[in-house]
Amino acid sequence: MLAALPCGWWFAARWRRAPQPAVLLATRYVAAGQPLKAIQVTQMAARANPDAPGLLDALGMAYMASGDSVNALASYKRLVN
């Protein structure tokens, strides 16, 4: 079982310069069948790093895993633009 989801300003501040841990955590949540937690993780990290390609990709992946193709497409569009 994955640890409880970190939240709030502490989470965003911790990954302000290194979004990679959030991407890894989101990937593990998706693999564990918990795409909504993956979406929460990537959204919080994306607030601190709005143009981080890894986060946008992970967010798109999480949206696809949750069945939300509209938001997945929007995330991938931000990634390529």
N, C-alpha and C positions, 0 to 999 in steps of 0.2 A: 504494500500500500504506500502511496506517495504521502509525503509530509503535508501538513496543512498549508494552504496557499498564503504566502506572504502578501501583505496589503499595505496600502497607504503611501505616505511620502517616503518612508524608510525604504520601501521596495524600489520606488522610482529613483531615489538618490543613490542607492547602492549600485544600480545598473546604468547610471547616467552615461558613463564612458565605456562600458563593456556590456553590450546587449547579449553577448553570446550565452551567458548562463540562462537568460530568459528563453532564448531559442531552444536550448537543450531541454529545459524544463517543459516547455510547451510541447516539444516533440515526444517526450516521455508521457505526458498526459494524453496526447492523441493515441499513442501506442497502447496505453492502458484503457482506452475506451472512454476517456473523460475530456472530450473536445471543448466543453464549456469552460472547464478550468484552464485549458490551454488558451482559449480566447481571452479570459481574464488576465492571465499572465502577460500575454503579448500586448494587450491594450494598455496595461499599466506601464510596461517597459517602453512602449511606443510614445507615451506622453513625454518621456525624457529624451527619446531618440526618434523623432517622428519620421525621419528619412532613412533609417537604418535598413538596408536591404534584407538582411537576415530576419529581422523582425517582421517586415512586411510579407516575406515569403512564409514564415511560420504562421502569421495571422491568416493568410490565405489558406494554408493547409488546414488550420484549425476550423475555419469556417466551412471548408469543403467537408471535413470529417463530421461536422455537426449537421450537414445538409443545407447550409445557407449559401447557396451558389451566388446570390446577388452580392452579398458582402465579400465573398471570396473573390469575385471578379473585380470589385472595387479595390480590394487590397492589391491584387496583382496589377491592376492598371496603374496604381500609385507606384508600384515597384518599377515598372518600365518607363514611366514618365519622369 
